[in-house]
């Protein structure tokens, strides 16, 4: 009889370890596209085997072993004298199990994955995916897919572009890496700065999807957010003189500090003004402030992530929404908009302006954004515009905006918040 817990275990392990499995298989095969295919084949085999036979003691090791065996089979089919097969076979001890993983079943976890290992396979996978032969857009999309485990739809929402565009970028990126023979490695120290910006973008976007899930029934995807934090810590150690590596870590820590208060008892979204700040993770706030101080001490001023971390620090230090230094937050968004203008930055600035100067001052900013196409498929702008109109007493217009936001929102928990706002609207005189 099939055990449903087996399928759940497959999903959980894949969610946590898929990037490291693909990374390890890339290291062994030297072929990025092949490694991803092998990992998917191992996943498919697990979906059949685990519900039937039970979950192995070392699930990640089981998947990795199956993927390696499939790799050997593929190379054997090409040629028994193939050089790649010989290289892989060199890692095999007597009995056929590859070094670092045993037959499906128990294997020492610290052999497979060491979260603090500086040449982490996941990090190597990220740097490979962010190679200069790829455009920034292609590299980020590819790494989000393979390292972050995001779907094409989720990546499309993060980029505010059509899903087909993301799929095309990923396909082209794989072909380009294969044609260029890009090695699977963390690059030498002198080559890292040129590729750091793209790697930081990947970590940032993975965390963004984790901290505010674009779809599904969870407001926070702790697996994605946690992986992004782990990678940010590795990057800050790997490149200690890069202020933006420390700034990104600061931003992630300060943002994650609010996670415990962002979900209610039943998993519902709790808005900032309703959060119990006593539940905020003070140790994470301390870590974030220390990372931001380290970035500042390097002496290059706030960059893209530093400015966002400084905004997060303002929230972390405020006793309440009313006592938040909104004027400083507006000033920081002004600087961020000059450094890296984008519709999302402009919308977030509008929210800060509404808190510092009132909704009437913010509405023209939002109206100008609404005239463009950047948010045409996103719930974010109508959600903000509906809230501003509600505060101004323009309830019929607010209702229209909230209805649009509900229709466009892909996350069930966030949609519930918007629906509640819509239901709470009361016509004048009622």
Beta strands, then each sheet from edge to edge (+ up, - down):
end
